[in-house]
Amino acid sequence: MAAFSSVLKYYGAELNKRRYELLMSAGGTDALEWEGARSQEGALARAWLRTKANSIEGGTSEVQLNIVAKRLLGLPGA
């Protein structure tokens, strides 16, 4: 499958976003703490926000899905 790398890139970014959404939900409002030793300087909140950027940089999730769709359908420009 020619679009396999796009599938993996999209899946990895989405899986990581879902994982951190679950961690943030489990942490409740404490997970939103941005500064302080208790939260390790907001490590969880910062990682959660980073997952949002991962789906944008290096080719957005939408672009990856377009590549997959074009290749699967055999459309021009794939």
C-alpha positions in Angstrom: 0.0 0.0 0.0 1.6 3.2 -1.2 -0.1 5.3 1.5 1.0 3.2 4.4 3.3 5.8 5.9 0.5 8.3 5.8 -1.8 5.9 7.6 0.8 5.3 10.3 1.5 9.0 10.7 -2.2 9.8 11.1 -2.9 6.8 13.4 0.1 7.6 15.6 -0.9 11.2 16.1 -4.5 10.4 16.8 -3.7 7.6 19.2 -1.3 9.9 21.1 -4.0 12.6 21.3 -6.6 10.1 22.7 -4.1 8.8 25.2 -3.4 12.2 26.6 -7.1 13.2 26.6 -7.7 10.1 28.8 -4.8 11.0 31.1 -6.1 14.6 31.4 -9.7 13.3 32.2 -8.3 11.0 34.8 -6.3 13.8 36.4 -9.3 16.1 36.6 -8.6 19.8 37.4 -5.2 18.9 39.0 -4.0 17.8 35.6 -4.3 21.4 34.4 -1.8 22.7 36.9 0.9 24.6 34.9 3.6 25.4 37.5 4.7 23.7 40.7 6.7 20.8 42.0 3.5 18.7 42.5 2.8 18.7 38.8 6.4 18.5 37.7 6.1 22.0 36.3 2.9 21.0 34.4 4.5 18.1 32.6 1.1 16.4 31.8 -0.6 19.5 30.7 2.4 20.5 28.5 2.5 17.0 26.9 -1.2 17.1 26.3 -0.9 20.4 24.4 2.1 19.0 22.5 -0.1 16.2 21.1 -2.3 18.8 19.5 0.7 20.3 17.7 1.9 16.9 16.6 -1.3 16.5 14.5 -0.5 19.8 12.8 3.2 19.8 12.2 4.8 17.7 9.6 1.6 17.4 7.6 -1.8 17.9 9.2 -4.0 14.9 9.9 -6.3 16.2 7.2 -3.5 16.2 4.7 -2.6 12.6 5.7 -6.2 11.5 5.2 -6.4 13.2 1.8 -3.2 11.3 0.7 -4.7 8.0 1.9 -8.0 8.7 0.2 -6.4 9.7 -3.1 -4.2 6.6 -3.1 -7.0 4.2 -2.2 -9.3 5.7 -4.9 -6.5 6.0 -7.5 -7.2 9.7 -8.0 -4.7 11.9 -9.9 -2.1 13.7 -7.9 -1.6 10.8 -5.5 
